[in-house]
């Protein structure tokens, strides 16, 4: 009894040395990545690519990440966290730099496919490393703080990329971005990584598989939400320009700020009250943001949409990730994260490709109407899962 009271009064520490280092490294990884997020579609246009080309270039990246995430999840439990993480980061840095020598859409597609492999390995690993370092009873809160490192880069990356592209060439911009990822590699070398847990009997070794069953439900919900990302990352700068709405840099900045704000409390709410107090209000906010973007009459609405979207997604994503890994066995945390991010990638990839087709045939505004429908579907599925869980509880009792 005394031990439980002591644990309650003195919760395990989240901000350890290694957790702080991995958060700083994650910031630089995503800073380099986010600098290319709004500028790559502009580069595609400069090379003579169409809206559909933009969709495929965004989509192929996420599909290659999706294909290789299960391998990353398996290797995390056999080769170790450091091997997978560093392998992915090196590929990612090289491919970001390779944008500088791309002279055709075909070359960009090839580079983006390889880049997806690096991103699939590194992002699956970093999520698992963070999970290792966070106390289990504070996982929702800890993943929220970890997410802040990526969100900080989102506040600066797109703005920095769009600002630099006005004063330097696209190849120079991509080389700067690659250099920032190299900084992340150097910082990551100082982390003390968790050692691989060896199963006592080789006959019980987990065979290769493609997902962790306990992570499927939150991952499906995430899929319908990240479907909206393809429309924002790939086409929002072009959409705003077409409508004569200024301040696209402010959109990414305000989105990141409110994403960070939500990270400071949403994870804690999940730990104390569960996902039912986080998911529905977050999804409703995302839905409203999509409706506002479909309308988009001026800069004020753009900024309001960014703020609401940031609050909504910043609340939902860490809660879903914590939900995805909570029920997984210790030797399956890597695969749970792989499953979670595979659905993340799948949503972005399918969204980008579909939205490229929609943009070319119907116009940019219809992208965000379709996104709103996808968000609504996520809420309906969530309600169905709650009903199913309630029925299961009643049948057991």
C-alpha positions in Angstrom: 0.0 0.0 0.0 2.8 2.4 0.9 4.5 1.7 -2.5 1.4 2.7 -4.4 1.0 5.9 -2.5 4.6 6.8 -3.1 4.2 6.1 -6.8 1.1 8.3 -7.0 2.9 11.2 -5.2 6.1 10.8 -7.2 5.2 9.8 -10.8 8.0 8.5 -12.9 10.0 11.1 -14.8 9.3 11.7 -18.5 12.0 14.2 -19.3 15.0 12.0 -18.9 18.3 12.7 -20.7 17.6 10.2 -23.5 14.0 11.4 -24.0 15.2 15.0 -24.3 17.8 14.0 -26.9 15.4 12.0 -29.0 13.0 14.9 -29.0 15.7 17.3 -30.2 16.7 14.9 -32.9 13.1 14.5 -34.0 12.8 18.2 -34.3 15.7 18.4 -36.8 14.4 15.4 -38.8 11.0 17.0 -39.3 12.4 20.5 -39.8 14.3 19.2 -42.8 11.3 17.3 -44.0 8.8 20.1 -43.4 10.9 22.6 -45.4 10.1 20.4 -48.5 6.5 19.9 -47.7 5.0 23.1 -49.3 7.9 23.7 -51.7 8.0 20.3 -53.4 4.6 20.9 -55.2 6.0 24.2 -56.4 9.1 22.4 -57.7 6.9 19.9 -59.5 5.1 22.8 -61.2 8.4 24.3 -62.2 9.4 21.0 -63.8 6.1 21.1 -65.8 4.2 18.6 -63.7 0.4 18.5 -63.3 -1.8 18.4 -60.2 -2.1 14.7 -60.7 1.7 14.4 -60.8 1.9 16.2 -57.5 -0.6 13.7 -56.1 1.5 10.7 -57.3 4.8 12.2 -56.0 3.3 12.7 -52.5 1.5 9.3 -52.7 4.4 7.1 -53.8 6.4 8.4 -50.8 3.8 7.2 -48.3 3.2 3.9 -50.1 6.9 3.0 -50.0 7.0 3.9 -46.3 3.9 1.7 -45.9 5.4 -1.3 -47.6 8.6 -1.2 -45.5 7.2 -0.3 -42.1 6.4 -3.9 -41.3 10.1 -4.8 -42.0 11.1 -1.9 -39.8 8.8 -3.1 -37.0 10.2 -6.6 -37.2 13.8 -5.4 -37.3 13.2 -3.2 -34.3 12.7 -6.4 -32.2 15.5 -8.4 -33.8 18.3 -6.0 -34.9 17.5 -3.3 -32.3 16.3 0.3 -32.2 19.6 2.0 -33.2 20.2 0.0 -36.3 16.7 0.7 -37.8 16.7 4.3 -36.8 20.1 5.2 -38.2 19.6 3.2 -41.4 16.4 5.1 -42.0 17.9 8.5 -41.3 20.9 8.0 -43.6 18.6 7.0 -46.5 16.3 9.9 -45.7 19.1 12.5 -45.7 20.6 11.2 -48.9 17.2 11.3 -50.8 16.4 14.9 -49.6 19.7 16.0 -51.0 19.0 14.0 -54.2 16.1 16.3 -55.0 18.8 18.9 -55.9 19.8 16.8 -58.9 16.3 15.8 -60.1 15.5 17.2 -63.5 12.3 15.3 -64.3 9.0 14.0 -62.8 10.2 10.4 -63.3 13.4 11.2 -61.3 11.4 12.7 -58.5 9.1 9.7 -58.4 12.1 7.4 -58.0 13.7 9.5 -55.3 10.5 9.8 -53.4 10.0 6.1 -53.4 13.4 5.5 -51.9 12.9 8.4 -49.5 9.7 6.7 -48.3 11.8 3.6 -47.3 14.1 5.8 -45.1 11.2 7.7 -43.6 9.3 4.4 -42.9 12.3 3.0 -41.0 13.2 6.1 -39.1 9.7 7.3 -38.1 8.7 3.8 -37.0 11.9 3.5 -34.9 11.7 7.0 -33.3 8.1 6.4 -32.2 9.2 3.1 -30.6 12.3 4.6 -29.0 10.0 7.3 -27.5 7.6 4.6 -26.2 10.6 2.8 -24.6 11.6 5.9 -22.8 8.2 7.0 -21.5 6.8 5.5 -18.3 3.8 3.3 -19.2 1.4 5.1 -16.8 2.2 8.5 -18.5 2.3 7.3 -22.1 -0.4 9.5 -23.4 1.2 12.6 -21.8 4.7 11.6 -22.9 3.7 10.9 -26.5 2.1 14.3 -26.5 5.3 15.9 -25.5 7.2 13.9 -28.0 4.8 15.0 -30.7 5.7 18.6 -29.7 9.2 18.2 -31.1 7.7 17.5 -34.6 5.1 20.2 -34.1 7.8 22.8 -33.4 9.4 21.9 -36.7 6.1 22.3 -38.4 5.9 25.8 -37.0 9.2 26.8 -38.6 9.8 24.3 -41.5 7.2 25.3 -44.0 7.6 29.0 -43.3 11.4 28.7 -43.6 11.1 26.6 -46.8 8.7 29.1 -48.5 10.9 32.0 -47.4 14.2 30.5 -48.6 12.7 29.5 -52.0 12.2 33.2 -52.7 16.0 33.9 -52.3 17.7 30.7 -53.3 17.1 28.0 -55.9 15.2 24.8 -55.3 18.4 22.6 -55.4 20.0 24.8 -52.8 16.9 24.6 -50.6 17.0 20.8 -50.8 20.7 20.7 -49.8 20.0 22.9 -46.8 17.2 20.5 -45.8 19.5 17.5 -46.1 22.1 19.2 -44.0 19.5 19.6 -41.2 18.7 15.9 -41.3 22.4 15.2 -40.9 22.4 17.3 -37.7 19.6 14.9 -36.5 21.8 11.9 -37.2 24.7 13.4 -35.2 22.4 14.2 -32.2 20.8 10.8 -32.3 24.2 9.1 -31.8 24.2 10.2 -28.2 21.0 8.3 -27.2 21.3 5.1 -25.1 18.9 2.8 -26.9 16.9 -0.1 -25.4 18.5 -3.5 -26.1 16.6 -6.1 -28.0 14.6 -8.5 -25.7 15.6 -12.1 -26.7 12.8 -14.7 -26.4 14.0 -17.6 -24.2 13.0 -20.3 -26.7 13.7 -20.0 -30.4 10.6 -22.0 -31.2 8.5 -19.1 -29.9 10.1 -16.5 -32.0 7.6 -14.2 -33.7 7.3 -14.9 -37.4 7.3 -12.0 -39.8 3.9 -10.4 -40.0 2.5 -7.1 -41.3 0.6 -5.7 -38.4 -0.1 -5.8 -34.7 -3.7 -6.8 -34.1 -4.1 -4.7 -30.9 -3.3 -1.6 -32.8 -5.8 -2.0 -35.7 -8.8 -0.1 -34.3 -7.0 3.2 -33.5 -5.0 2.9 -36.7 -8.2 2.6 -38.9 -9.5 5.7 -37.2 -6.2 7.5 -38.0 -6.4 6.5 -41.6 -9.6 8.5 -42.2 -8.1 11.5 -40.5 -4.7 11.5 -42.2 -6.6 11.2 -45.5 -7.0 15.0 -45.1 -3.2 15.6 -45.0 -2.8 14.9 -48.7 -5.1 17.7 -49.6 -3.4 20.2 -47.3 0.3 19.3 -47.8 0.0 18.9 -51.6 -2.5 21.4 -52.7 -3.3 24.1 -50.1 -0.6 26.5 -51.3 -1.8 26.2 -54.9 -5.5 26.5 -53.8 -4.8 29.6 -51.8 -3.0 31.2 -54.7 -5.8 30.4 -57.1 -8.4 32.0 -54.7 -6.2 35.1 -54.2 -5.9 34.3 -50.4 -2.6 35.5 -48.9 -0.9 34.2 -45.8 -0.3 30.5 -46.6 2.8 30.8 -44.4 0.5 31.8 -41.5 -1.6 28.8 -42.1 1.3 26.4 -41.3 2.5 28.6 -38.4 -0.9 28.8 -36.7 -1.6 25.1 -37.3 1.7 24.2 -35.6 1.1 26.6 -32.7 -2.4 25.2 -31.9 -1.1 21.7 -32.5 1.5 22.3 -29.8 -1.1 23.9 -27.4 -3.3 20.8 -27.7 -0.3 18.5 -27.1 0.2 20.0 -23.6 -3.1 18.8 -22.3 -4.7 16.2 -24.6 -2.3 13.4 -23.7 -2.9 14.0 -20.0 -6.7 13.8 -20.5 -6.2 10.5 -22.4 -4.2 9.1 -19.5 -6.8 10.2 -16.9 -10.1 9.7 -18.7 -9.5 7.7 -21.8 -10.0 8.3 -25.6 -13.7 9.0 -25.3 -12.9 12.4 -23.8 -10.3 13.2 -26.5 -11.3 11.7 -29.8 -14.9 13.0 -30.5 -14.2 16.7 -29.8 -10.9 16.5 -31.8 -12.6 14.9 -34.8 -15.4 17.5 -34.8 -12.8 20.3 -34.9 -11.1 18.7 -37.8 -14.4 18.4 -39.6 -15.1 22.1 -39.1 -11.7 23.0 -40.4 -12.2 21.1 -43.6 -15.6 22.8 -44.2 -13.8 26.2 -43.7 -11.1 25.3 -46.2 -13.7 24.3 -48.8 -15.2 27.8 -48.4 -12.0 29.8 -47.9 -13.1 33.4 -48.7 -10.1 35.2 -47.1 -7.0 35.0 -44.9 -8.9 35.2 -41.6 -10.9 32.0 -42.4 -7.6 30.4 -43.5 -6.0 31.2 -40.1 -9.2 30.1 -38.2 -9.2 26.8 -40.1 -5.5 26.2 -39.3 -6.1 26.9 -35.6 -9.1 24.5 -35.3 -7.3 21.8 -37.3 -4.2 22.1 -35.1 -6.3 21.8 -31.9 -8.2 18.8 -33.3 -5.4 16.8 -34.8 -3.1 17.6 -31.9 -5.6 16.2 -29.5 -6.4 13.1 -31.5 -3.1 11.8 -32.8 -1.1 11.2 -29.6 -4.2 9.6 -28.0 -4.6 7.2 -30.9 -0.9 6.4 -30.8 -1.0 5.7 -27.1 -4.1 3.6 -27.6 -2.3 1.7 -30.4 0.7 0.6 -28.2 -1.0 0.3 -24.8 -2.3 -3.2 -25.3 0.6 -4.5 -27.3 3.1 -6.9 -25.5 6.5 -5.4 -24.7 8.1 -7.3 -27.6 5.4 -6.0 -30.0 5.6 -2.3 -29.3 7.7 -1.8 -32.4 5.2 -3.6 -34.6 2.3 -1.7 -33.0 4.0 1.6 -33.9 4.7 0.2 -37.4 1.0 -0.6 -37.7 0.0 2.8 -36.5 2.2 4.7 -38.9 1.4 2.4 -41.8 -2.2 3.5 -41.6 -0.9 7.1 -41.2 1.0 6.7 -44.5 -1.9 4.9 -46.2 -4.3 7.7 -45.5 -1.9 10.4 -46.8 -0.9 8.4 -49.8 -4.4 7.4 -51.0 -5.6 11.0 -50.1 -2.9 12.6 -52.2 -3.5 10.5 -55.2 -7.3 10.8 -55.1 -7.0 14.6 -54.5 -4.7 15.0 -57.4 -7.4 13.5 -59.6 -10.1 15.6 -58.0 -8.0 18.8 -58.4 -7.4 18.1 -62.0 -11.1 17.3 -62.9 -13.2 19.3 -60.4 -11.0 21.9 -58.7 -9.2 22.3 -55.4 -12.3 23.2 -53.3 -13.7 19.7 -53.8 -10.6 18.3 -52.1 -11.7 19.6 -48.7 -15.4 18.6 -49.1 -14.2 15.0 -49.7 -11.9 15.4 -46.7 -14.8 16.4 -44.5 -16.7 13.3 -45.6 -13.6 11.2 -44.6 -13.5 12.8 -41.1 -17.2 12.2 -40.6 -16.6 8.5 -41.5 -13.9 8.3 -38.8 -16.4 9.5 -36.2 -19.0 7.0 -37.3 -16.6 4.1 -37.1 -15.5 5.3 -33.7 -19.1 5.2 -32.5 -19.6 1.7 -33.9 -16.4 0.6 -32.1 -17.8 2.0 -28.8 -21.1 0.2 -29.3 -19.3 -3.1 -30.1 -17.1 -2.8 -27.0 -20.2 -2.1 -24.9 -21.9 -5.2 -26.2 -18.8 -7.3 -25.6 -18.7 -6.1 -22.0 -22.4 -6.9 -21.4 -22.0 -10.4 -22.9 -19.0 -11.1 -20.6 -20.9 -9.9 -17.5 
